[in-house]
Amino acid sequence: LPSDFGNLTRVSNTNSWDPFISNFTATKSTHLLIFGFQKGSSGFVFLDDVSVADVNSPATELLQNPSFQNSTIIPPTGWTSWCRASCTGGVTEGGVIITSGCRGGSGGQCYQGACTTGYLLLGQEFSTTVGN
């Protein structure tokens, strides 16, 4: 992998909303945030309230539609998905926007990723200030 790839974390077998935080220093004017999903034979992966902010302007959100509230379709508005065709096994394979089971306080919608075979990727490119 290129040296600017990072790995936030890998989560399995959890039934709660777990927050994850990672800091990085921008090395170019745009970066790409990617989440990968593989659920195995059962269960789903939920994603909600994603946030990227500049340390010098923490109140400014750098992502579009970070809580999936402006979406009813896949890929969600402002996001790109890859490898959806590799996911097989049902109507929710490849990801859906849902309104139940989402993290409290998010406004009611979240992303549900499901990929029994292969991997599902969801990402967004965002602008950054080099050095921040």
Disulfide bonds with the S-S distance in Angstrom:
Cys87-Cys115 2.07
Cys102-Cys110 2.26
